[in-house]
Amino acid sequence: MTTNHHISKVITLCICLLLTVSSFAQTLEQQLDSYIGEQFKSNAPAMSILVAKDGKAIYSKAFGDANLELDIKAAPKHVFEIGSITKQFTAVAILMLEEQGKLSVNDEITKFIPDYPTQGKTITVHHLLNHTSGIKSYTNMPSFMELARTDMTPTELIDKFKNEPMEFDPGTQFNYNNSGYILLGQIIEVVSGQTYADFIQTHIFDKVGMTNSYYGSMINLIPNRASGYSQTETGYRNADYLSLTLPYAAGSIMSTTDDLLKWQNAINANTLIKKSTLEKAINGSTLSTGEAIPYGYGWLKGDINGSRTVEHSGGIFGYSTNGIFLPEENVYVVGLSNCDCGNVGAITTNVAAMVIGKPFPKKEDAITLTQAQLSKWVGAYEFEGAIRHITLKDNQLFSQREGSVNLEIYPMTETNFIFDGGSTMYDFYTENGNRMVTMKANGNPTTGKGIDKTPPAERAEITLDVDVLKQYIGTYEIQLGFNIEVSVKDNKIYGKATGQGEFELFAEEKDKFFLKVVAADLHFFRNAEGKVERLILFQGGQEMPGKKID
C-alpha cells in the first residue's frame, strides 16, 4: 500500500512536471510567434529562425516569403546566404590547421603569401583573425561596387587591395576588416593544398553532416535557395548581383538554420577543434597596449541582460543574419533573412532574451518624466570615435550620433533610457558635477563624457514643384560601375546608389538637396540651356562628381 501510494505520488509529480514544461513551451512558442510575426509579414521577405536548448531545437519556424515573385512561403528548409557568419568557419579552418601543426596564428602572413607587401610591418595570422592587421578592407574601397559582378580568383582579389596604404600599425587598433579574411582563405588554400570551398566541404560540412550548406554560387543550382531582396521607399526589389567569388572566405557560405545548429553543436562538442583552442578563439584578443577587445577569432563576446553571449552577424547583398550562443544557459538562437534591410540582429537578441527569461524592456513600458527630469541629460556626449547629442522636443528625448539620424529614447527610470527594441540603452549619471552616460549595445558598454557642443541644426526644407523635381530624373555616374539613380514618385524625389536602397532627397533650395538617413548633400548643376547635366555628392568630407549619363 505504501509502495503503491509512493508510486502514485511520483506519477502525479511527473505528470504535473510534464504539464508545466509543456505549458511553458506552448507559452514561449506563442510569445515568439506573436513577436516575430509582427516583424515579418506575408508578401514580404522572410526570416527563418531557430532556437535550441541543450543542443536540441525547441523552436524552428519561418515567416514571410522565400520568393516574392513566385509567392513561395518561407520554410526552415530554405537556404540563405549567411554573409559574415562565414568568418566563423574560416577561423575554425585556420585553427584546425594549427592543431595539425601546419601553421601557427603567430606566423607572419608572408610565410604563406611571400609577395604580399606588408609595408615594413609585421602582420601575423592572429592580426587577420581578429581584425587588428591595419590592412584596408576592400569592401570600403569605392572600386568594390565597380567589381561586384566580376568573378575573381583569390589572388586577383588580393591584388585589388594589397597596395593600399596601411590604416594603422598591426595590433594597435581594432577595425572590422573583410580583407583579412580573404587573406585567411588564401592561406588555407596554400597550407592545405585544397581550394577554400573544398576544404570547408570535406573537413567541416561532410564531417558535421551539414547536407544543406554550400560554398555559395550565383551559377550553380542551390536547392531551396531563398531569393535575396533589398527594400526601397515603395516596397522591395531584387538585390543587386554580387559574384560570390568576392566575399569568398569572408562571406560566401550558404546554409539553413538546421545546419547552423549542427555547426554550433559541433563547436560545443569539440568535434572540430579542442576546447582550449575554442577558448583562445573567444577570449584571446588584446591590443598591443594590453586593452582587451570583444572580437576574437570569428566570435564576438557580448551580453544579454547579464548572460554572456558569443555571436556573429552577417550582411550581404539581399541577406542579413545573426547567430547567438549563450554558454551558461546552453541556448542557441540563429536567424536568417533574405532581405539586406532587416533588423535580424535585434530580433534574435530579443528572442534570446525571451527564451532565457530575461526579456528586454519595451518602449510601451516607458514611464513619464517631467521636463526638468528630462532636461538634466540634454547635451553632447563624447565617446571614443563618436559624438552623440541628446535633445529634447515636445517632452521626448532624442539621441543622434553625428552624421546619423535622430532616434527617440524612452525612460525606464529617471536615469535609464532605451532605444526602440530595448537591446540598446543609456544609463545617465553625474561624476564630479559633469554629465556622463554609459551606452550598452549587445552588452558591451562604452562611456560618453558630457561636453559643450551645439547639436547639428535641423535643416529647413522647401517644397519644389513636381515639374522642377522631374528635371533631376536620370542616372549619374560617380565612377565606372557606381551610379546614383534619381527618380520622382508621388511628388517626392529619391536617389538610389548602386547596391543600396532608395533614399529620399529634401530640397534646401533649387538644385541643392540633402539626405536625412546619412549626413550627405547632393547638388545639381545645369548647362547653358538650363538642363541638369551633372551633380556632386558631398559626404564624409569628400566631393564626388557625377555626370548624367541617362
N, C-alpha and C positions, 0 to 999 in steps of 0.2 A: 504494500500500500504506500509506504513511504517512498519507495523507489519510483512507483508509478506517478506519485504526486510530484516528485522531483523532476521526472522526465516531462510531465505536463507543463511545469513551470518553465523548463528550458525551451520546450517547443513554443510556448506562448511568447517568451522573450525573443526567440529567433524570428517569429512571425512579426512581432512589433518592430524589431530592428529592420527587417526587410521592408516593412511598410514605410518606416521612417526614411530609409535610404531611397526607396522608390519615390516617395513623396518629394524628397529633396531634389532628386534627379529631374522629376517632372517639373517642379517649380523652376529649377535652373534652366531647363530647356525652354520653358515658356518665356522666361526673362530674356534669354538670348534671342529667341525667335522675334520677340517684340522689338528688342533694341536693334538688332541687325536689320530686321525687315524695314524699320523706319529709314535706314540709310540707303538700302538698295532695293529699288522698286522694279516692277516688271517694265519692259520696254526701256531698260537702261542697262549699261554694262554690269557685269557680275562681280560677286565676291564668293569665293569658296573658302570656308573656314572650318577648322578642325580644332577641337580641344581634347587633350589626352591627360589622363591622371594615372600615374604609376605605369606609364608606357602603353596604356590601352585607351582607345578613342571613347570618349563619353559623349561627344557631340560632333557631328560631321554633316554639314549641310551646305548648300549653295543657293544664292539669291541672285535675281536678275538674269540677264541673257548672256549666253556664251557667244551668240552671233545675232546681232540686231537685224541684219538684213534678211536672214533666213528664219528669224523668230525662234531660235533654238534656246530653250531654257537651260540655265547652267545646272550642272550636277557635280558631285565630288570627283567624278571620273575625268573631268576636263583638265587639260594640260595648259599651264600658263608659263610664260617667261618669268623666271624668278629674279632677274636682274642681279643686284649685288649680293644677294644671298649666295650666289656662286662663289664669292670670296671665301666662304667657309670651306667649300670643297677644295679650292686651290690651296688654302692654308694647310688643311689636313694632308693633302697630297705631298706638300713640301715636308711636313713633319713625319710622314711615313718614310720618305726617302732619308730623312735624318736618322730615324730609328734603324734603318737598314745600313747606316754608315756610309751613305753615298754623298752626303753633304752635311754641312753644319749651318745653322742660322747665322753664325758669326763669320761665315765665309764672305769674302768680298765678291761682289757680283761679277767682277772681271775674271774671276776664276772660271766662270761658265760662259760669259759673253765678253771675250778678251778685247774686242774692238769698241766696247761701249765707252764713250767719252765722259769720264767722271769729273772732269774739270779740276783735277788735282785734289778731289775729295775722296774720303774712304766711305764707300757705300756698301753696306752689307745686306744679306738676305733679310736679316732682322729689320732693317730700316724699310725694306719694301713691304714686309708683312704688316707693320703697324703704322704705316703712313708717315714716317718721320724721315724719309730719304731726302727731301728738298727738291726732288725731280718734279718738273712741271707736269700737271695732269693733262693729258691730251684732250680730254673732254671739255676742258676750259679754254682750249685754243679756238679762235674764230674759224680756223680751217676745218674743224671737226664736222660741221654741218655740210661743208662742201664735199666731204669724203663719205657721207653717210651711206650712200648707195653703192660704194665701191668695195668689192671683195679684196681682201689683202691677206698675205701671209703674215705670221707674227713678225718676221724680220722687216717686212715692208712697213708694218705698223710702227715698229720701234723707230725706224728711220724718220718717221714724221715728227717725233718729239725729242730724240736723243740729243740734238744740238741746241735745244732751248736753254737759256740761262737757268742756273740753279736758283731756287726761290729762297733757300736758306741752307746753312750747313747741316749735314746729316746728323740726326739725333737731337737737334736743338729745339725743334718745334714739331707739332702735330698738324698735318694738313691733309685731309682725306684725298686720296690720290689714286686714280684708276691706272695711271701709267705703271705704277709699282707692281700691280697685279698682272699687267701684260708681260712685264719682265719675269715675274714668277712663273707664268705659263711657259715662257721660252726656256727657263731654267729646268722645269720639269721635263720638257722635251729633250734637252741636251743630256740630262743626267739619266733619264730612263730609257732613252732610245725609242720612245713611243711618241705619237702625237699627243697633245693635251687631251683631245677628245677620247682617244683610245685608252689612255691611262685612267681617266675618270670612269670610263665604261667598265674596264676589266678589273680595276682594283677597288672601285667603290660601288658602282651601280650593280654589277654582277654579284659581288660579294655580299652586299646588303639585301639584294632582292628588289631593287628599285626598277621594276619592269616597265614603268610608265614614265621614266625620266630619260632625257636626251641632251646631248650637246646640240644646241639649237641650230636650226637651218630654216632659211626662207625658201629653200628649193625642195628639200625632201618632204615627203608626206609624213605628218605627225598625227597619228590617230587621236581624235578628240581634242584637237587644238582649239583653244578659245581665241577668237579673233580680238585684236587689240584696237582700242579706241582712244581718242582724245576728246575733251569737252570744248565746246565753243559757247559763245554767248547765247546761241539759239538752240543748242542741243548737243549732238555728238557727230563725230566724223571718224573715218578710218584713220588710224595712226599713220604717221609718216613712215616710209620704208627705211629700215635700218639693216644693213648687211650684218648678220650675226658673227661674221669674222672679226668685226671691230670691237665689240665688248669682250670677246674671247674669254680669257681666264678671269676677267673682272666682272663678267655679267652675262654669259651666253647660255647658261643651263636652263632647261625647261623641265617642269615637274608638276606633280599633283600634291594635294595636302596629305593623302595617304602615304605617298612615297617619302615625303619630308618627315613624317612621323617615323618611318623606318630609319631614316638618316639620323634623327635625334636619338632614337633608341640604340642605334649602333654606336653613337658617340658616348652615350651613358654607359653602355656595356663594355666599353674599351675594345670594341671589335676591330677598330681601325688603328687607333693609337693608344698608348698606355695612359693610365690615369695621370701619372706625373707629367707626361707630355701635354695633356689637355690642360692641366693646371697652369703650366707655363704659358700656353696659348691664351688663357683667360686673364692671368694675373701678371704676366711678365713684362709689362710695358712701363718704362720710365724714360724720361728725357735725360739728356746728359747732365742736366742740373740736379737730377735726383727727383724731380717732380713726377708723380705718378699720373698717368693718363688712363682713361677708362677703356680705350680701344686696345685689344691685344692682337692676336693673330686670327682675324676673321670673326671675332666676337667682341661685342660692346657690353661692358658692365653697366647695369642700371639698377633701378629700384622702383618697386610699385608699392607705395604706402608702407614702407618698412620691410618689404620682402625683396630679397636680392634677385636680380634677373641677369641673364646673358642673352643677347639678342643680336639680330641684324635685319636691316630692311633692304628693300630693293626698289629702284625706279628706272624704267627703261621705256622707250617709245611704245606706248599702248598698254603698259602694265605697271602696277605698283604692288609691293609685297611686304610682309613683315612676319618674322618668326621670333617668339619669346619663350625662353625656358626659365622656370622658377625652380632652382635646385632644392630648396628647403621643402617646398610643397610637392615636388616632383610633378609639376604641371607644365604642359607644353601647349602653346597656342600659336597657330600659323594661319595667316590669311593671304589669299592670292586674288588679285583683281585684274580684270582685263581693261582697265582704264588708267592712264597715267595721271588722271586728275584726282584720284581717290584719296580719302583720308584713312587708308588701311592701318597706318601706324596707330592713330588714335583709337580706332575701333578695336584692334587686337589688344591694345593696352587696357582699354576699358573692359573688354571681355575677360582678360586675365584677372583684373581686379575683382570682377564679379564672381569669378569661379573660386578664388581663394577667400571669398568672404570679406574683402576689403574694398568695396566699391568707392569710386571717386565721387566727390560731391557734385551735385548738378546745379546749374545756374538757377533752376527753378527753386532751389532751396536757399537762395541768397537772402540775406537779411537787409533791412532798411537802415541806413545810417544818415545822420544829419549832414548838412552842408559843411559844418565845421569839422566833423569827423573825417569826411572825405578829403577836404582841403588840406588836411595835415600832411598828406603824402604827395600832393601835386608838386611837380618839378622834374628836372632832368636827373638821370642816374647814369653814371659811367661804369660800364662793365668792361672787362678785358675784350677789346676789339669791337665794342659797340656802345652806342649811347641810346638809351630809351627814355622817352618822355611820357610822363603821367599827366594827363589833362582832365579837366572836369567840365562837363557840359550837361545842363538840364539834370543835375543831381546824379549823373552817371560818370564813372571814371573810365578813361581810355588809356591804353598803352600803345605807344608807337615807337618801333625801332627806326632810327633814322634811315631813310631810303626805302621804308616799307609802309604798310598800311596801318591805319588806326584801328585797334581792336578793343572791344568792350571787355572790362574785367569786373567780376561780381564779388561782393563782400560775403564771406562766410563768417568772419568775425570782424572786429574793428581793425585788425592788422593783417588778416589772411584774405587774399583775393584770388579767384580762379579765372582762367580763360574758359571759353565755351568748350565743353568736353571734360574739364576737371583735371586732366593729367598734367597741365602746366599751371603753376601757381606762383604768386608772390607772397612773401612774408615781410612786411614792413616793420621797421623798428628805428629807434634813435640810438646813437652812440656818440657820447660827448657833445650832445646837442645837435648832431648832424643827422639828416635823413639817411637811412640805409635800407637796402632791400636784398633779400635772398630770393633768387629765382630758381625754381626746381622744374626741370623738364626731364622726364624719364628717370626721376630720382636723382639726377646729377645736379648738385647745387652750384650756382655761381652768384657772386656777391656784387652788388652795384652800390656805388657811393654817390650820395647826393651832391650835385654840382650846380652852379649857376649858369644856366644856358637857356635861351629862349627857344621854345618849341618851333618846329617848322610852321610857317604861316599857312593857313588854309588858302589855297589859291582860288581866286574868283574865276568862275567860268561864265562864258556868254553863250547865247544861242545863235547859231548861224542858220540862215535859210537853207532848206534842203537842196536848192539849186546850186548854192555855193559848195555845200558838202560834196555833191556829186562831181565837182571839178577835181577832187583829190583822188577819185577812184582810179586804181591801177596797181601795177606791180613795180616795185622799186628795188633795184639790185644793189645791195650793200657790198657784196663781193660774190665771186662765182659760186653759185650753189646756195647762197644765203640771201633771201629776199624778204621784203615786207610787202604784204598784200593789203591794200586799203579798200574797204567796201562800205556801203551805206545801206542800212536796213532800219525801217521804222523811224526814219528821220534822225537816226543816230549814226555816227561814224566809228568804224572799227579798224584795227590793224591786226595782222597775224604774221608773225615771223616764222620762217621755215622751221618746222619741228616743234612749234609751240601752239598753244591755244589762242583763241581770239582775245583781244583786249579792247576796251572802249577808249576812245580818244575824247578829250574835253578841250574845247576851244577857249583859249585865253584872249585871243584876238584873231582876226582873219589871217590865215596861213600859219598860225602858231598854236600848237596843241600840246597838252601834257597828259601823262598817264597817272592813274591813282594806284594801280596794283604794284608798281615799282616807281622809283624816282627816275623819271626819264621824260624827255621832251622830243617832239617831232616838229620841225619847222619846214614848211614847203616853200619852194621858190618858183617863180614864173619867168617865162621868156618875154621878149619884147612885145609879143602878141597877147600877153596876159594868160597864156596857158601854163598850167603847172607842169614842170619838166624834171624836177628833182626834189630831194629832201635831205635833211641832215638829222640823224638820230643823236641826241645828246644823252649820254648815260655814263655814270661812273667816271666822270672827268674826261671822257673821250668824245670826239666828234666823228661820226661815221656817216659819210655822204652816200647817197643812193640815187642813181639815175633811173628815171622812169623808162621801163622797157616794154610796157604793155598799156 
